[in-house]
Amino acid sequence: MGQSWRCSGLRWSADGPVLRWDGGRDSALTWGKRVTFGVTEGGVRTCVGARGNACPLRAAVSGRSTGARCEECARLDRAHSVAADTIADDPRPYHVYLAWFGPGMTKVGITAVERGSARLLEQGAVVFSWLGVGPLMAARRTEELLRAALGVPDRIPYADKRAVRAALPGSAAERAVEVEELHARAVALGGWPDSLERAVCQVVDHVGAFGSAGLASPAVGAVSELVAGGVVGGELVAAAGPDLHLAIDDGRADDGRGVVVLDTRLMTGWELVPVGSGGLTVPVREFRAMREAAAGVQDGLF
């Protein structure tokens, strides 16, 4: 058997999406690139550890898990994250932002200023604007203020984000409307922490960065898990958040060329190997109800 690789996830750079591999190697992804790999025969998916440390048990984890961590490592990773709200003394400044993923799907969140817009790209935010900047706890209080006063959530299920991508409004102006309206309502609220500086609304649209032409092609399904001996292969037509949208020549669509979504978080923890040909021999969850869900009729996609 040839050399195997372990994926450490998808990252977004100024030039676009990049697959990262253990050991420091990066693979830049461009539209039209063939993304093809196999999972080692007889392989087992193992825990990726936490906070840069390997899992001491090298525990086996479910193929469907997007975290690829055992229960203990997941608990450790969560306990030291900003999202868990357990870190109160972080001296870095934080942005508060509004992120839009599709009609009626806007969330509020925070991210360290030093990260720029990387967090928004990683989440698959189609449109976003900064709301303000200040110390961590002030940013947290502002996030809570917006959730309580405006009913804006701080989390949107990833399945919902994925389901609406092919039905986004066609113009940047249309996509910006909800963020602009919520931004105006948010900055007009009383009760903002004194140490948090409000930001003017400057909407950033990521459709071009995600691959606008590829996003317009409705996905027919998503890889639900990788399996030992399985193969994934296709042409990259778009990417958003951790997802790669791959055109697969396997007759899944009427024209014989369907777009299937691969959540790259499913790749972590596996030993992956190069393969000579593409195709798809891993489980796929079909999106027969994609258009109805995108129109607001939730029909149990997941």
NORDA-V930700 format. One line per field, one symbol per residue. psi: psi as a letter, one per 20 degrees, with the letter a starting at -180 (. if undefined). burial: I if it has 16 or more other ideal C-beta (glycine too) atoms within 10 Angstrom, else O. A space follows every 10 residues. Layout:
BEGIN
psi = ???
burial = ???
END
This chain:
BEGIN
psi = qaqqqppjrp qprhiaqppq qpiiqqoqpq piqpoprqpp pjqppqpiaq kjpqphilqq qqiipihkqr gghhggghhk qhhikioiko iqqqqprppp irpjmprqrq qphiicjghg ghikphqrqq hrqaqghhgg hgghghgghi kprjppphhg ghhihikqqh qhgghighgg ghgghgiiqr jqqhjppqqq onpppjgghi mghhhiopqi rqphqqqpiq ppprpoirqp cjppopppnj jhrhjjnqpp pooihihqiq oqqqqhrbao krppoqlhjg hgghijnokl h.
burial = OOOOIOIIII OIOOOOIOII OOOOOOOOIO OOOOIIIIIO OOIOIIIIII OOOOIOOOIO IOIOIOIIII OOIIOIIOOO OIOOOOOOOO OOIIIIIIII IIIOIIIIII IIOOOOIOII IIIIIIIIII IIIIIIIIII IIIOIIOOOO OIOOOIOIOI IIIIIIIIIO OOOOIIOIII OIIOOIOOOO OIIOOIOIIO IOIIIIIOII IOOIIIIIII IIIIIIOOOI IIIIIIIIII IIIIIIIIOI OIIOOOIIII IIIIIIIIII IIIOOOOIOI OIOIOOIOOI OOIIOOOOOO IO
END
